[in-house]
Amino acid sequence: MTLTNEHNPPVAEATAGTTPMAKVIRGAILGTVVEYYDFGIYGYMATILAVHFFQGNETTALLGTFATFAVAFFMRIPGGIYFGHIGDKYGRKKALTWTILLMAAATALMGMLPTYVTLGIWATVLLVLARCLQGFAAGGELGGANAFVSEYAPTKKRASLTSMVNSGTYIGSLLASLMALGLTTFVSIETIDAWAWRIPFLLSVVIGLIGLYIRNSLEDSPEFAKMENSEEKETLPIKVLLTESGSKVLVIIALGAMITGGYYIASVYAATYLQIVGGHTSTMAYTSTCIAMICGVITLPLAGRLADKIGRKPLFLIGSILGVILGYPAFLLMSLDNPYLAAASQSILFILVSLVNGASFAAYAEMLPTRTRYSGIALANNTSNTLLGGTAPFIATLLISQTGQNISPAYYFIACCAVTVIAALIYKETKGQELPL
């Protein structure tokens, strides 16, 4: 049974151990903002990185950049397993502190790398290695932060509070997008090419230290403390997870199809799609992406509150079914030269992803026991990200290249939504349930 339930005080006053609930939320959100700014800035700077680190024509260089973007996602699974093990065995705080430290270091390294002109192929190799370290760190972040908050949260507010943590991923990506927008708007392309492209990466040192300080001041969750006191910790949490909860992990992976694949198509890749297919300027593309992210930040907590009222399953079904229906017309409008229709379409796609995402991590936490919760959420979420999210920009670019159809990325988005529809039908409602120990 959970130590927090519907009889707890309001969020601003609730405590677990000596840590106020508001401080827990703040630490989780700010840490996630830092992580996803660092992880997302690579994608938003893709067209610039392609010039400095990859050789070949424009399409080949861009494919190389997105391939490196995808490679990091393959490191998220081992990262999730490693930090899941640390979080389930030694504490959520310890794992989450290391994820933010590693992410900041890897991102700062990207900003200091010599380019292909200076170091040749070794510059590309070092970029890939730094990106892999980012992926390894990101693998332990979101699942751990949501497990941490869900274990503090009152039962009736669990989706509301975990959706706020998820908003940190959007805010971090939004800051990365705003940084790219500001850079391309106020700095000349010559200056960006010469040295200014490094600024967004080097800023991670500052924001990483802030996030590290905040996160280090937190205490572990009451659920973990209860498990530790009962001596029910597992020697190898991942083994127990797969043995006892393997089918639930598969459902979580499928539920996350739209959240991961749909997210990266509607945000990171859409910024490129608007420029290459729609013929829009980089300023318009980044502005549109910022607007879409703002819509997502607003939608997420609203979806979380709705999930606490009507259940997780209705939001899974509504968001994913609408994604299947609206995916094609949205991309059709994004391929036109009308900036208003393009921006509105991107925002609609992002709102639908956020609708599903708002209910997601509360449901995940409620499906898994405390002793394997960190490992389970991290493994499932990172598997979805690896299979569908990290590969999304690369596959979308490749689809257009191979089929000659500019609309083909829409089919990828629709397929991700369809997988979530099927999983939502299988999922058994968990609203109002106590967290299993």
N, C-alpha and C positions, 0 to 999 in steps of 0.2 A: 504494500500500500504506500501511496505517496504521503509525504509529510505536509504537503500543501494541498488544500482543497478549497471548496467554495466558501468555507467559513473563515478563510484568511482575511486579513485586513486588505484595503485597497492597495493597488500597485505601489503607490508612493510611500506607503507605510509598512508594507509587508516585509518581513525579514526572514532570513534563514541563516542560522549561525549568528554572525555579527554583521552580515552584509545586507543592506537594504535592497529591496527589489529594484528600485529605480537605479541604483548603482550597478546592479547586475545587468540590467538592460543597457545602460549607457556603455558599460565596458564591452559587452558583447557586440553592440552595434558599431561602436567606434573601431574596435578591432577588425570587424568584418569590412568596414569602409576602407581601412588601410589595406587589407589583403586584396580586395577586389579593385581598388585603384591600381595597385601594383600589377595585378594579373591582367587587368583590362587595357592598360595603357599600350601594351604591345600590339593588341588588335587594332586600336584606333590609329596607331602610328604605322600601320602595315605598309601603306604605299611609300612612305619615306624610308622605312627600313629595307624595303625591297631594293631600293636604289643603292644603299650603302653596304648591303651584306650579301646580295645575290646577283649573279650574272645572268645574261640572256635578255630576250625581248620582254616587253612589259608584262605579258601574260605569264611567261615562264618565271620571271622574278617574283611576281605576285603569288603564284602557286607555291614557290619555294618558301615565301614568308608565311603563308597560311599553313603549309606543311609543318613548319617549325611551331606555329601556333598550336597545331593538333598534337605534335609530339609531346608537348607539356602535359596534355591530358592523359596520356598513357602513363605518366609518372604519378598521376593523381591516385590511381588505385593502390600502388605500393605505399604511397604517402598516407592514404586513408587507413590502410591496414596497420602501418607502423604507428601513426599517431592514435589510431583507435585502440591499439594495444596499450600504449602509454596512458591514454585517457581512462580506459576501463580498469587498468591495473594499478596505476599510480596517481590518478586524479585528472579531472578535466582541466584544471588551471595549468598544470605543468605542461600538458600537451599544447594548449592554446597559446601559452607564452612562447614556446619554441616555434610554432608555425609563423607567428608574426615576425619574429627575429630573422628566420631564414628567408622569408619573402622579401623583407626590406633589403637584405644583403644582396640577394640575387638581382633585384631590380636596379639597385645602385650600380652593380657590376655592369649591367647593360649600358648604362649611361657613360661608363668609362672605357668601353671597348674601342680598340682601333678598328677602322673600317676595312673593307675588302681591298681598297686601293693601297692601304698601308701594309696589311698583314696577309692578304690573299685569302685562301680557303680557310686558314686558321681563324680568321675573324668570324667566319660563318660557324665554324665548329664551336668557338667560345660562346657565341650567341645562343646556339642550340643548347649547350650545357647550362648556361644561365637560365634559359627558359625551362629546362628540365627541373632545375632546382626550384623555380617558381611553382611548377606543377606539383612537385613533391610536397612543398609547404601548403599549397592550396588544398591538397587532398585531406588535410587534417583540420581545416578551418570551419567550413559551414556546418558540417555534421556535428562537430564538437560544440560549436557555439549554440546550435539549436538544442542539442541534448542538455547542455548546461542550463539554458534558460527554461526549457520545458520542465526540468526537475525542480526549479524554483517556483514556477508559475502556479497560481490557483487553477483548479480544474476548469472552472467556467471561463477562464481568460487565457487558456493555453494557446489557442490558435491566434488570438489577438497579439500576444506577446512574442510568439515565435515569428509571426509575420513581420513584426517590427525589426527583428534580427535580419530577416531576409531583405528588408528594405535597405539594410546596410550594404548588401551586394549591389543593389541598384544605385545607391548614392555614390558608392565607390566608383562604379562604372560611369556614372554621370559626371563625377569630378574628372575622370580620365577623359571623357568626351569633351567637357568644357575646356580642359587644358589643351586638347588638340585643336578645338575651335579657336581659342584665344591665340594660340601659336600661329595658326594659318591666317588669322584675320589681322593681327597686329604686327607680325614679324614678316619681313620679306622672305621670299622663297630662297634667295641666295644666302641669307643669314641662317635660315633653318638648315639648309643643306650643309653649310659650313660648320656650324656648331650647336645651334639652338635646339636641334632635335634631341639633344642630350638632357635638356632641362627637366622635362617631365619624369625621366627616370631617376635623376639625382635627387629630386624632391622627396623620394621615398625614404631617404635617410631621416629627414626631419619628421615626417608624419609617422614613420615607423617607430621612432623613439617615443613619440607622444602616445601612440597606441600601446606600446610595450609597457610604459609607465602605468597607464590606466588599468590594463589587464592584470598586471602584476600585483595590484592592490586588492584584487578580489579573493574570496575564499571559495573552496569547493562547494558543490551543491549539497543540500541536506540528504538527497537520495543517495549520493555517493558515500557520504559519511555514514549513513545508516547501513549501507551494504558493507562498508569497511568494518564497521563495528560488529556486524553479524558474521564476519569472516566468510562471506559468500563470494569473494572475488575469485575469478577464474585464473588459472595459471596461463591458459592460452585462450583468450576470449574469442578469437576468430574461429577456432575449431568448434567451440560450443555453439557459436552463432550459426554456423553452417549446418551443424547437426540438429539443432533444436528449432531454428527459425529460418531455414533455407528457403522455404516456399514464400514466407513473408518478405524476404529480401528480394525475391524475384518480382513480387507485386510492386514493391517500392521502386525498383528499377524501371518497371513499365509505367508506373504513375508519373515518374520523372521525365518521361520522353518529351513531353511538350515543354516542361519547365526548362530542360537543358537544350535540346535541339531547337525548340521554338525560340528560346531566349537568344541564343547566339545568331540565329537567322534574323530575328527581328531587331537586333541591336548592332552587334559587331559587323556582321556581313551586310546588313541593310545600308550602313554608311558607305560601303564600297559599291553596292548595287546601285544606289542613287547616283553615284558619280559615273560609273562605267556604263551602265545600261540606260539610266534616266538622263544622262548628260548634264547633271547638275554640278554646280561648283562644290568644292570641298567645304566651303563655309555653309552652304545650304544643307549639305548632307549631315554635317556635324550638328547644325542647329536643329534639324529634324530629329536626329537621334537624341539630342538633349531634351526636346519636347516630349518624345516618346518615353524617355526615362522618368521625367517628372510625372507624367501620367501614371507610370508604373509605381513610383514611390507613393503617390496618392491612393492608388487602387489597392496596394498590398495590405495596409492596415484595415481598410474598409472590408476587404475580402476576409481577413482574419476575424474581424468582429462578426461578420455574417456567418462564417463557419462555426463560430461558437454558439450562434443562435439557431441555425437551421441544420447544421451538420457539415461534415467535410465532403461527403459523397455528392450532394447536389452541386457544389461548386466545381468539383472535378468534372462532372458530366456537362454542366452548362458551358464552362470555359472551353473544354476540348471539342465538344460538338460544334460550337460556334467557330472554333478554329478550323475545323474541317470544311465548314460551309463558306467562310469568308477568306480563307487563305488565297485562293486563286484570284478573285476580284481585287484583293488588296495589292498583290504583286503586279497585276495588270495596270492598276492606277499608279503604282510606284515606278513603272517603266515609262510612263509618259513624261512630257516636259513641263507639266503643271506642278509647281512646287507645293501648292496648297493641298492638292489632292494627294500628292505623294506623302507629305508630312502627316496628313490625317490618317492615311492608310497604315503607315508605320505605327502610329500611335494606337490604332485599333488593335493591331496584332499584339502589341506589347501589353495592352490592357487585358486582353484575353489570357496571355501567359501569366500575368500577375494575378488574375482571378483564380487560376488553378494553384499558383504558388502560395497564395495567402492561406490556403487550407493544408498545404502539403506537410510541412515538418512537424506540426502538431500530430497529424495522423501517423507519421513515421514513428515518432516517439512513443505513441500509444500502442503501437504494434509490437514493440520490442522491450525486453526486460532491462533493468538498470545495469546488470552485470555485463551485457553485451550491446547496450544501446549506442554508445559512441562508435564502436566498431561497425555495427549494423547500418546505422545511418550513413557513416562515412563510406563504407564499401558500396552500398546501393547507389548513393548519390554520385559517387565518383565513377561508377560503372556507367551510369546514364550519361554523365558528362563526357567520358572517354569515347563511348560508342556513338553518341549522337551530337553532343555539344561541341567538343573540340574539333571534330571532323567537319562540322557544318559549313564553315566558310570555304574550306578546301573542296568539299563535295559540290557545293553550290556553284563555285567557280568552274569546277571540272564539268558539271552538267551542262552549263552554257557552252563551254568550249567543245564538248563532244557532240552535243545535240544541235547546236546552233539555235536553240530556242531560248530567248531571254526570259521566258516565263518559267522555265524548268525549276528554279529554286522553290517555287510555290509548291511543287509536288513533294519536296522534301519536308517542308513545313507541315503540309497536310498529313503526310505519313506519320510524323511525330505525334500530331494531335490524335490520329486514329489509334495509335498504340495506347495512348492515355485513356481514350474512350473505353477500350477493351478492359484495361486494368481497373478503371473506375467501376465497371459492371461487376468485376470479381471482388473488389474491396468490400469488406464488411464494416459498416459504420462504427467508429470508435468514439464519437463525441460523448463527453460526460464521464468517460471511464477513468478510473484511477490508473496511474502508471504501474505496470507490473514490476515487481522486484526481481 
